[in-house]
Amino acid sequence: MKELLRRKTTNRPIVLFAIIMAMFMAAVEATIVATAMPGIVSELGGFSLFTWVFGGYLLMQVVSIPIYGKLADLFGRKIIFSIGILIFLVGSIWCGFATSMEWLIIARFIQGLGAGAVQPIATTIVGDIYTKEERASIQGYLASIWGISSILGPVLGGVFVQYVHWSWIFWMNIPFGLLAVLLIVLFLKENIEKTKPAVDYFGALLILISVGSLMMVLIQGGVQWDWFSLPIILCISLFGISFIAFIYQEKRAQEPIMSMDIWGTPLIVIANIASFASGALLLAVSSFLPTYVQGVMNQPAIIAGFTLTMISIGWPISSTIAGKLLLKIGYRKAALIGGFALVLGSTFYLTLSLVHHPVWAGLGSFFIGVGMGFSTTTFIVSIQSHVDWKKRGVATASNMFMRTLGGAVGVALLGGILNSKLKSQLEGVIGTFDYELDMDIVNIILSPEQRKVLSEQEVVFIQEALSQALSYVYWGIFIFALISLVLIFFLPQDEKVNEN
């Protein structure tokens, strides 16, 4: 009855349009930053801090997603969604004014804190105002619009870096975010039961400490710190203690941000763990593929953007098909199509050193997009169909949490491997060069203008070192794709699901 009331009072087309605006903002953020990062590094320097631009953003997103999910269930979707977008916009403004890599990283922390509200609550609102039958198609269309809109991201990223300034990749979020907030406030009607809120802030703090310390190990280990050094040992210890404390806290908290009840459903457990693996590979592709295309293949930022754009072409096509198919063939079969596509796409990246062409990289991205479209649409619709309204926000957020956590861990892990391998190949090289090479030389190789100060021999050597280091990243992407596929095989057979 409550859902029927919401559907009668909410202007669904306008609310859906507002959600599309917010998702567009998130889509642009996901692709435009990755394309522009080589240009940002060439201006601000700090290639060794490269991973933190993505990792810091994802860390705050990981921490805030379950909080926003719980707050949305307590106070309603409208107010929490709006607050999250406004925080995101503040972070975007500060990102554009950054004059150093450290400043940019701090601003990305703020941006990530707001981003935790955008996608999970937008998806939850769709789950609230549409029926199960409508939901499957709408989620597919929503992902399609997200994918199509994100096609502009890599292109704009290349254009801004090449012809204007990279600051505009952050400032362009402002009109879309403000419009989304205005429309949601005016046209989304909710009937919220007045309850005394009990938000698990201590649990959120434990997530921040746990994931943050793990990322420090993965990013800094073997680069800034030796693997058996005191800082590494302390971070590992802190991770273990805080993670165990988090599990204990969630079991005893009155309103846990990560309800343990959700993890009692096999479908949700497997879908969330598979989302962790797919999130890891997706963010690794988005973070490191443009560096390969620009730094190794000598292609401009616009071409690097197009190789990522192919994800945004494969994603909407497959999401639309998945939305129509999953009620006919079942969740498990639809997700399996996505799993196989992820493995196929990652295979293209493994062979980039053999087929040295951006089109080959683009084909890999297309199949990654197909895999993400089938798997994410299927996971979200199936999870939302297994819980009632009061838990839908937390359940949806749990899936977003795991995918984002996977992205944070994946980027940190593979970024750490990249830094470690690159350092071992560059540092200490003597004899044929005028000076000792170190990781800062990559700042120069990513800028076509600065690259002219290097000799042809130096350029070839550095590109080969970068290519070899990135090959380890692509093996990591392949392994994550394989893990995701294997997990999907263990999804339970489709059951009769909640119609609400």
C-alpha positions in Angstrom: 0.0 0.0 0.0 2.8 2.4 0.9 4.5 1.7 -2.5 1.2 2.4 -4.3 0.9 5.7 -2.5 4.5 6.7 -3.4 3.8 5.9 -7.0 0.7 8.1 -7.0 2.3 11.1 -5.5 5.7 11.0 -7.1 6.2 12.4 -10.5 8.1 9.4 -11.8 9.2 10.7 -15.2 10.8 13.8 -13.7 12.3 11.9 -10.8 13.8 9.4 -13.3 15.2 12.3 -15.3 16.8 13.7 -12.1 18.3 10.3 -11.4 19.7 10.2 -15.0 21.3 13.6 -14.4 23.0 12.3 -11.2 24.1 9.1 -13.0 25.4 11.1 -15.9 27.6 13.1 -13.4 28.8 9.8 -11.9 29.4 8.3 -15.4 31.5 11.3 -16.5 33.5 11.2 -13.3 34.3 7.5 -13.8 35.7 7.9 -17.3 36.8 11.5 -17.8 39.3 11.5 -14.8 41.0 8.4 -16.0 41.5 9.8 -19.5 42.8 13.1 -18.2 45.1 11.7 -15.5 48.2 11.4 -17.8 47.8 15.1 -18.6 47.3 16.0 -14.9 50.4 14.0 -14.0 52.4 15.8 -16.6 51.4 19.1 -15.1 51.3 18.4 -11.3 53.9 15.6 -11.2 53.7 12.9 -8.6 53.3 9.7 -10.7 54.1 7.6 -7.6 50.9 9.2 -6.0 48.9 8.4 -9.2 47.0 5.5 -7.5 45.8 7.7 -4.6 43.8 9.9 -7.0 41.6 6.9 -7.6 42.2 5.1 -4.3 41.4 8.0 -2.0 38.2 8.7 -3.9 37.1 5.1 -3.7 38.1 4.8 -0.1 35.7 7.5 1.0 33.1 6.1 -1.3 33.5 2.7 0.3 33.1 4.2 3.8 30.1 6.4 2.9 28.0 4.0 0.8 26.7 1.8 3.6 26.2 5.0 5.8 24.1 6.6 3.1 22.2 3.4 2.5 21.3 3.2 6.2 20.5 7.0 6.4 18.3 6.7 3.3 16.3 4.0 5.0 16.0 6.1 8.2 15.4 9.6 6.9 14.3 9.0 3.3 16.0 9.0 -0.1 15.4 12.6 -0.9 17.4 14.4 1.8 20.4 12.0 1.8 20.6 11.9 -1.9 20.7 15.7 -2.1 23.3 16.1 0.7 25.6 13.5 -1.0 25.4 15.4 -4.4 26.2 18.7 -2.7 29.3 17.3 -1.0 30.3 15.8 -4.3 30.1 19.2 -6.0 32.2 20.9 -3.3 34.9 18.3 -3.8 34.6 18.8 -7.6 35.2 22.5 -7.3 38.3 22.0 -5.1 39.7 19.4 -7.5 39.6 21.9 -10.3 41.7 24.4 -8.3 44.4 21.9 -7.3 47.9 23.0 -7.8 49.7 19.9 -6.5 49.0 16.2 -6.5 48.5 16.2 -2.8 45.9 18.9 -3.0 44.1 17.0 -5.7 44.1 13.8 -3.6 42.6 15.6 -0.6 39.9 17.1 -2.8 39.2 13.7 -4.3 38.6 12.4 -0.7 35.9 15.0 -0.3 34.4 14.2 -3.7 34.4 10.5 -2.8 32.6 11.2 0.4 29.7 12.7 -1.6 29.8 10.1 -4.4 28.9 7.4 -2.0 25.3 8.6 -2.1 24.8 9.1 -5.8 24.6 5.6 -7.4 23.2 3.4 -4.6 20.5 5.8 -3.6 19.6 6.6 -7.2 19.2 2.9 -7.8 17.2 2.5 -4.6 14.8 5.2 -5.6 14.1 3.4 -8.9 13.5 0.3 -6.8 11.0 2.2 -4.7 8.9 3.9 -7.4 8.6 1.1 -9.9 7.2 -2.4 -9.7 9.4 -5.5 -10.0 8.3 -6.0 -13.7 9.0 -2.3 -14.5 12.2 -2.4 -12.4 14.0 -4.9 -14.6 13.4 -2.7 -17.7 14.1 0.6 -16.0 17.3 -0.6 -14.4 18.4 -1.7 -17.9 17.4 1.6 -19.4 19.1 3.5 -16.5 22.3 1.6 -17.0 22.0 2.3 -20.8 21.6 6.0 -20.3 24.5 5.9 -17.8 26.6 4.1 -20.4 25.6 6.3 -23.3 26.2 9.5 -21.4 29.6 8.3 -20.3 30.6 8.1 -23.9 31.1 11.8 -23.7 33.4 11.5 -20.7 36.5 10.1 -22.4 36.0 12.4 -25.4 35.6 15.5 -23.2 38.5 14.4 -21.1 40.8 14.3 -24.2 39.4 17.6 -25.5 39.8 19.5 -22.2 43.3 18.3 -21.6 44.4 19.0 -25.2 42.6 22.2 -25.9 41.4 23.8 -22.7 42.5 22.7 -19.2 41.9 19.6 -17.1 40.2 21.6 -14.3 37.0 21.5 -16.4 36.7 17.8 -16.1 35.6 18.4 -12.5 33.8 21.7 -12.9 31.5 20.3 -15.6 29.8 18.2 -12.9 28.2 21.3 -11.3 25.2 22.0 -13.5 24.2 18.3 -13.6 24.4 17.9 -9.9 22.5 21.1 -9.1 19.7 20.2 -11.5 19.4 16.7 -10.1 19.0 18.1 -6.5 16.4 20.6 -7.5 14.2 18.1 -9.3 14.5 15.4 -6.6 13.6 17.9 -3.9 10.5 19.2 -5.8 9.1 16.0 -7.4 10.0 13.0 -5.2 7.4 12.4 -2.5 8.0 10.1 0.4 6.1 8.8 3.4 8.7 8.1 6.0 7.9 6.5 9.3 9.2 8.6 12.1 11.7 6.6 14.0 14.5 7.4 16.4 17.7 7.1 14.3 20.6 5.1 15.5 23.4 5.4 13.0 26.5 3.2 13.4 29.2 5.8 13.1 31.7 3.7 15.0 31.2 1.0 12.4 31.9 3.5 9.7 35.1 4.6 11.4 36.3 1.0 11.6 35.7 0.6 7.9 37.8 3.7 7.2 40.6 2.4 9.4 40.5 -1.1 8.0 40.3 -0.4 4.3 42.6 2.6 4.6 45.4 0.6 6.3 45.0 -2.2 3.7 45.3 0.3 0.9 48.4 1.8 2.5 50.0 -1.6 2.4 49.0 -2.3 -1.2 50.0 1.0 -2.6 53.1 1.8 -0.5 54.5 -1.7 -0.1 57.6 -2.3 -2.1 57.7 1.3 -3.3 58.0 3.8 -0.4 58.2 1.1 2.3 60.0 -2.3 2.3 57.6 -5.2 2.6 59.0 -6.3 6.0 59.4 -2.7 7.4 57.7 -1.5 10.6 55.1 0.7 8.8 53.9 -2.3 6.7 53.7 -4.6 9.8 51.8 -1.9 11.7 49.3 -1.3 8.8 48.7 -5.0 8.4 48.1 -5.4 12.2 45.8 -2.4 12.2 43.8 -3.8 9.3 43.3 -7.2 11.0 42.3 -5.7 14.3 39.9 -3.1 12.9 38.3 -5.6 10.5 37.6 -8.1 13.3 36.3 -5.2 15.4 34.0 -4.1 12.5 32.4 -7.5 12.3 31.9 -7.6 16.0 30.4 -4.1 16.0 28.0 -4.9 13.2 26.7 -7.9 15.1 25.9 -5.8 18.2 24.9 -2.5 16.7 21.3 -1.5 17.0 21.3 -0.2 13.4 24.4 -1.7 11.7 25.5 0.0 8.5 26.2 -3.5 7.0 23.4 -5.7 8.3 24.6 -9.2 8.9 21.1 -10.5 8.1 21.6 -9.6 4.4 24.6 -11.9 4.3 22.4 -14.8 5.2 20.9 -15.0 1.7 23.1 -17.1 -0.7 22.1 -15.0 -3.8 23.1 -11.7 -2.1 26.3 -13.2 -0.7 27.5 -14.5 -4.1 26.3 -11.5 -6.1 28.1 -9.2 -3.7 31.4 -11.1 -3.8 31.2 -11.3 -7.6 30.6 -7.6 -7.7 33.8 -7.1 -5.6 35.8 -8.9 -8.3 34.1 -7.1 -11.2 34.5 -3.8 -9.5 38.2 -4.4 -9.0 38.8 -5.2 -12.7 36.6 -2.3 -13.9 38.4 0.4 -11.9 41.8 -1.1 -12.9 40.9 -0.8 -16.6 39.6 2.7 -16.1 42.6 3.8 -14.1 45.5 2.3 -16.1 44.4 1.7 -19.7 44.7 5.4 -20.7 48.3 5.4 -19.3 49.2 2.5 -21.6 47.6 4.0 -24.7 49.2 7.4 -24.2 52.5 6.4 -22.6 53.3 3.3 -24.5 51.4 3.6 -27.8 52.1 7.3 -28.2 48.5 8.1 -28.8 46.8 11.4 -27.8 44.4 11.7 -24.9 41.4 11.7 -27.3 42.3 8.2 -28.6 42.9 7.0 -25.1 39.5 8.2 -24.3 37.9 6.3 -27.1 39.4 3.0 -25.9 37.6 3.6 -22.6 34.5 4.8 -24.4 34.0 1.2 -25.7 33.0 0.2 -22.2 30.2 2.7 -22.4 29.0 1.2 -25.7 29.1 -2.4 -24.5 27.5 -1.6 -21.2 24.2 0.0 -22.3 23.6 -2.5 -25.1 24.0 -5.5 -22.7 22.1 -3.8 -19.9 19.1 -3.2 -22.1 19.2 -6.8 -23.2 19.7 -8.1 -19.7 16.7 -6.1 -18.4 14.5 -7.9 -20.9 16.1 -11.3 -20.6 16.6 -11.9 -16.9 12.9 -12.5 -16.1 12.8 -15.0 -19.0 16.0 -16.9 -18.6 16.7 -16.3 -14.9 19.3 -14.4 -12.9 21.9 -17.1 -13.1 22.0 -17.5 -16.8 22.0 -13.7 -17.4 24.8 -13.2 -15.0 26.8 -16.0 -16.6 26.7 -14.2 -20.0 28.3 -11.3 -18.2 30.9 -13.4 -16.5 32.1 -14.9 -19.8 32.2 -11.5 -21.5 34.4 -10.2 -18.7 36.9 -13.0 -19.2 36.9 -12.5 -22.9 37.5 -8.7 -22.6 40.4 -9.1 -20.2 42.0 -11.5 -22.7 42.3 -8.7 -25.2 44.4 -6.7 -22.6 46.7 -9.6 -22.1 47.6 -9.6 -25.7 48.2 -5.8 -26.1 51.9 -6.2 -26.4 51.4 -8.6 -29.4 48.6 -6.6 -31.1 50.0 -3.1 -30.4 46.9 -1.1 -31.5 44.3 1.1 -29.7 41.5 -0.7 -31.6 42.5 -3.9 -29.9 42.3 -2.2 -26.5 38.9 -0.8 -27.5 37.6 -4.3 -28.3 38.7 -5.5 -24.9 36.9 -2.5 -23.3 33.7 -3.3 -25.3 33.5 -6.8 -24.0 34.3 -5.6 -20.4 31.3 -3.3 -20.9 29.1 -6.2 -22.0 30.1 -8.2 -19.0 29.4 -5.3 -16.6 26.1 -4.6 -18.2 24.8 -8.2 -17.8 26.2 -8.8 -14.4 25.5 -5.5 -12.6 21.9 -5.2 -13.9 21.2 -8.8 -12.9 22.7 -8.5 -9.5 20.9 -5.3 -8.6 17.4 -6.5 -9.8 17.8 -9.9 -8.1 19.0 -8.4 -4.8 16.2 -5.8 -4.7 13.6 -8.5 -5.4 14.7 -10.5 -2.4 14.2 -7.8 0.3 11.3 -5.6 1.4 11.3 -1.7 1.2 12.8 -1.2 4.7 15.9 -3.2 3.8 16.1 -2.3 0.1 18.4 0.7 0.7 20.8 -1.3 2.8 20.7 -4.3 0.4 21.3 -2.1 -2.6 24.1 -0.2 -0.8 25.7 -3.5 0.2 26.2 -4.5 -3.5 27.5 -1.0 -4.3 29.7 -1.2 -1.3 31.3 -4.5 -2.4 31.8 -3.3 -6.0 33.4 0.0 -4.8 35.4 -1.8 -2.2 36.6 -4.1 -5.0 37.5 -1.1 -7.0 39.5 0.4 -4.1 41.3 -2.8 -3.3 41.9 -3.6 -7.0 43.3 -0.2 -7.9 45.5 -0.2 -4.8 46.7 -3.8 -5.3 47.4 -3.5 -9.0 48.7 0.1 -8.7 51.1 -1.1 -6.0 52.3 -3.9 -8.3 52.7 -1.3 -11.2 54.7 1.0 -9.0 56.9 -1.8 -7.6 57.6 -3.4 -11.0 58.3 0.0 -12.6 60.6 1.1 -9.8 62.7 -2.1 -10.1 63.1 -1.7 -13.9 63.9 2.0 -13.9 65.9 2.9 -10.8 69.6 2.2 -10.7 69.9 2.0 -14.5 73.3 3.5 -15.5 75.7 3.5 -18.3 73.7 4.3 -21.4 71.8 7.3 -20.0 73.0 10.8 -18.9 71.3 10.4 -15.5 69.8 7.8 -13.2 66.2 7.0 -14.1 63.5 6.9 -11.5 59.7 6.8 -11.4 59.4 10.6 -11.8 60.6 10.1 -15.4 57.1 8.7 -16.2 55.7 12.2 -15.6 57.7 13.3 -18.7 56.8 10.4 -20.9 53.1 11.1 -20.4 53.5 14.6 -21.9 54.2 14.8 -25.7 55.8 18.2 -25.2 58.1 17.2 -22.3 59.0 13.9 -23.9 61.1 15.9 -26.5 63.8 16.5 -23.9 64.5 12.7 -23.8 66.5 10.9 -26.4 64.9 8.3 -28.6 66.7 5.5 -26.8 65.5 6.8 -23.4 61.9 7.0 -24.6 62.0 3.5 -26.0 63.5 2.1 -22.8 61.0 3.9 -20.5 58.0 2.8 -22.7 59.2 -0.8 -22.6 59.5 -0.6 -18.8 56.0 0.9 -18.5 54.6 -1.7 -20.9 56.1 -4.6 -18.9 54.9 -3.2 -15.6 51.4 -2.7 -16.9 51.4 -6.3 -18.2 51.2 -7.4 -14.6 48.2 -5.2 -14.1 46.4 -6.9 -17.1 47.1 -10.3 -15.6 45.5 -9.1 -12.4 42.5 -7.9 -14.4 42.2 -11.3 -16.0 42.3 -13.1 -12.7 39.6 -10.9 -11.2 37.4 -11.6 -14.3 38.0 -15.3 -13.8 37.0 -15.1 -10.1 33.8 -13.3 -11.0 32.8 -16.0 -13.5 33.5 -18.8 -11.1 31.4 -17.2 -8.4 28.5 -16.7 -10.8 28.4 -20.5 -11.3 27.6 -20.8 -7.6 24.5 -18.6 -7.8 21.5 -20.5 -6.5 18.8 -21.5 -9.0 16.2 -18.8 -9.4 13.4 -18.7 -6.8 10.1 -17.0 -6.5 11.0 -13.4 -5.5 9.4 -10.6 -3.6 7.0 -8.7 -5.9 7.3 -5.4 -4.1 
